[in-house]
Amino acid sequence: MEYQDLRDWIQKVEAMGELRTLQGTHWDLEIGAITDVAHHTEDSPAILFDDIVGYPSGRRILSNVMKSIGRLGLTLRMPTDLKKMEFVAAMRDRLHSHNPVAPIKVDSGPVMENVRTGKDVNIFDFPAPKWHELDGGRYIGTGCVTITRDPDEGWVNLGTYRVMIQNEDTVGLYISPGKHGRIHREKYFSRGKPMQVAIALGQDPLLFLGSCTELPFAMSEYDWVGGWKGKPIDVIETEFSGLPIPAHAEIVIEGECRPDIRMNEGPFGEFTGYYASAVREEPVVKIRSIFYRNDPIMFGYPPTKPPSESSFFFAFYRSALLWDELEKAGVPDVRAVWCHPAGASRMLTIVGIRQRYPGHARQAGLLASQGHANAYLGRFTVVVDDDIDTTDLQEVIWAMTTRCDPETDLEILRRCWSGPLDPIIPQGKKGFNSRVVVDACRPYEWMKDFPAVVGLSPAQKEEVLKKWGAKIFNKKI
Ligand SMILES: Cc1cc2nc3c(=O)[nH]c(=O)nc-3n(C[C@H](O)[C@H](O)[C@H](O)COP(=O)(O)O)c2cc1C
């Protein structure tokens, strides 16, 4: 099913029966609480908040945007009725046929319906929520797209980095070490120059997905999203910064980050389920202009204790990317990869293999713990045999408790890629972490003699259920 922009997407989601509209909620913790409940409920709908207390009707927020296979499928132009590992496999197929398509420059678009500059800028005109109880402020950017240009090579990066309101024309921008927007900023700052930046706060959900995924450095997410969509993204180059902004975005703020201005940022409820990066001084964006559509719709994509909305999407996407990375690195017979939402789809990765040679499991585990798709803030990588369902934690834990001998089957890696958000690393020591690869495969050298598994094969289970299921469970099986 094709959709044109966010508003068209919302109509289609409504037709699918997956949208609820709520009136009269409060930006101060209430919208955050409702979103938290939705994140922790299976198959929950997208929620459109309108008539937010203290704001004119029409200034809306959309949350729990893509937390169903149906809505993810719609966004990615993929089937909407697949099982988890089927969806990962379908994503890989799409990635293999993916060719980047560069954006196209247009003179104007809906985002230019309203323009505020200079003294008319007041970011409080938009209903930014305080999402979590201990947040240090109102976060207007959670499902946002930050646009910057590399000062040396000229390519444009899109990244999702949180945005906290400081005052009417100033917002904090937190970018973790190693992220591409941060590398851009460091390049400008090292020359004593400000960085121009534009931040879209509501947009095509696919553009958002591109922005928050780890693509190789110097590949523009605009091209990636254009390729996924099969047509170029319309962009407008703004007068002040010359940055290309999405013509169909709902709201875009534009300004600059200066090397000499820093303000306190945080704490913020983070994707690990903690307020781990606490309060630090971070660079801010001095807003010069705000462009927005009539009755704009902002994205609300706050992290919550896992599973959250983003861990839902990343379980599929990161698994597909990592699976490819393992194959490209030459690891044969990878049968499944699952970046489990319980670990925010970063901190617990499970790889299923059919063991072919001594050291195969260790090779898969060590590489999987360092793939670009999930190396940042990684913690546990578990390798299992291919009779284990990697998406089923009961099965994975069973394999760990029965096929892994801790004395020989754990590999600890030190000084790996972490950052301020890592809850187990104390303040003052943040930056590096350690991680473990758990080899939970049957030991290769005596695999054939390993005790046989008790239980039914899928075919036996089906047969018994067919014959007796209705009687035992009192319903048609
Ligand atoms: C909802 C959400 C919020 C995020 N917030 C931040 C953030 O505040 N800072 C950050 O550095 N990364 C954040 N990330 C992760 C980055 O968006 C992600 O790593 C992305 O690939 C960064 O783009 P880049 O690779 O071009 O730097 C967030 C991701 C999501 C899904």
The ligand as an ORCA input file, in Angstrom:
! r2SCAN-3c Opt
* xyz 0 1
  C      13.729      7.269     19.470
  C      15.219      7.359     19.339
  C      15.920      8.341     20.035
  C      17.289      8.437     19.900
  N      17.946      9.414     20.597
  C      19.281      9.574     20.443
  C      19.956     10.642     21.094
  O      19.382     11.419     21.841
  N      21.282     10.790     20.867
  C      21.974      9.928     20.063
  O      23.165     10.103     19.880
  N      21.352      8.876     19.455
  C      20.027      8.696     19.614
  N      19.376      7.675     18.980
  C      20.145      6.738     18.138
  C      20.483      7.361     16.805
  O      19.380      8.009     16.241
  C      20.986      6.308     15.818
  O      22.147      5.733     16.338
  C      21.240      6.884     14.426
  O      21.782      5.889     13.596
  C      22.180      8.051     14.476
  O      22.396      8.526     13.178
  P      23.863      8.557     12.592
  O      24.287      7.108     12.458
  O      23.723      9.231     11.289
  O      24.682      9.309     13.581
  C      18.001      7.543     19.080
  C      17.289      6.559     18.390
  C      15.913      6.478     18.515
  C      15.180      5.409     17.767
*
